[in-house]
Amino acid sequence: MAWYEPHQGLITDYMMIEQNISITAELLSWRDCDKQLKQIRLQAYRNDYNDGDYDYFFSLRFAEYPLSNLVFNNDVTELVCGNPKASAATIRKKLFKIMNDWWLNNPDYHSQKSDKEQQNDRN
């Protein structure tokens, strides 16, 4: 089971990041992967709950096993392991920019008229 955490660098609580982005030691282990061996993807999927609620979980993954409910899939191999001296903070900041840009440019996934927003307004 992976750990998921909200992060202040993201613009909404509905976007969550997996521990392989949020925990420094794990992000550095991705940085130290040999970029010639596997492609690293930044992927996000929509996690639907039984009550109709949902969140978007972002994770670094090797592209062999795409996630179900995939809504975002971007090659970040060069960003993550292109500079072996890059700090986790630098890599994370760039990944957050990609996530935030996607969020801002795709309001159809999370607009104020989305099912979740309407449901939360009723509660």
N, C-alpha and C positions, 0 to 999 in steps of 0.2 A: 504494500500500500504506500503510495507516495504522500508526501506532506504538501499541503497547499497553503499559501499565505497571501493575504492582501498586502500590497506594498504601496507606500506613499508616492512612489514614482508613477503610479498608474492613476488614470483620471477617474476611475469608478470602482466601487466595491464589487461590481459584477465581473470584473476582470481579475483573475487569480493567476499566480505563477507557481509552477512546480518548484520543488526544492533544488532541482538542478540548475535553476537560474537564481534563486534567492539565497542559497547557501554558498558562501565564498569557496569553500574547499571543493564542492561539487562542480561549480562553474569553472574553477581552475583545472579540474580533471578533464573537462570538455576542451578547454583551451589547449591542453597538452596532448590531445589526440593527434595522430598523424593524419593530416588532411588528405593525404594520398590514398588512405585506406577506405574511408567512408565519407559520405556526404552528411553534413549535419543540417537538420531542418529545424526551423522554429515553426512549431505547429500549434494550432489552437483548435479545441473542440468545444461544442456547446454541451454542457452537462444538464440534461433535463431531469427534473425531480418529479416524483409522483404527484406533488401538489401543484404542478404547473409552473413552478419556479425554475430558474436556470441561471447558470454562471458560465463564463468562458474561461477555460483553463489553458494556459500557455506553457509549453514545455519544449525543451531541446530533445530531439529524437533523431535516430538514424532513420532514413527514409524507407527502410525495408517494410516496416509495419505501420501503415497509416492508421490514425485513430478513427474511431467511429464518430459520427457527427462532426467531421472535420469542416472547419469554416475558414481556416487560414493555414497556408503551407508555403514557407519561404526558405530558400537555400541561404544559410548563414555561415557556411563553412569558412569562408575567408575572414569574415568578421570575428568568429569565435576563435579559430586557431591559426589565422594568418600571421599573427604577431605573437611569438612565444613570450615576449616580455610585457605584453599588455596586462594591466591589472584587472582583477575581477570587477572593480568599480567602473572602469572604462568600458569593458565589454557589456556589463549590465546596463549602463546608461544608453549605449547604442541599441541594445535589444529593446529597452523600454521605449525608445524613440520609434522603433519599427512598430511595436505594439500600439502605442498611442496614435501614430499616424493611421494605422489600419482602423482603429476605433473611430477616429474622427472622420475618416473618409468612407465609412460604411455604416451610416446611421440606420439602414434598413434592418440591421441585426439587433439594434438596441434603441430604437427611437422612442420618444416619449409616448407614442401610440402603441408600443409593443405590448404584448399580452402581459408581461411581467409588470410593466409600469401601470397598466390599467388595473391589474389585480392589486398591486400595492396601494393604489389610490383608494380602492374600495375598503381596504382594511384600516 
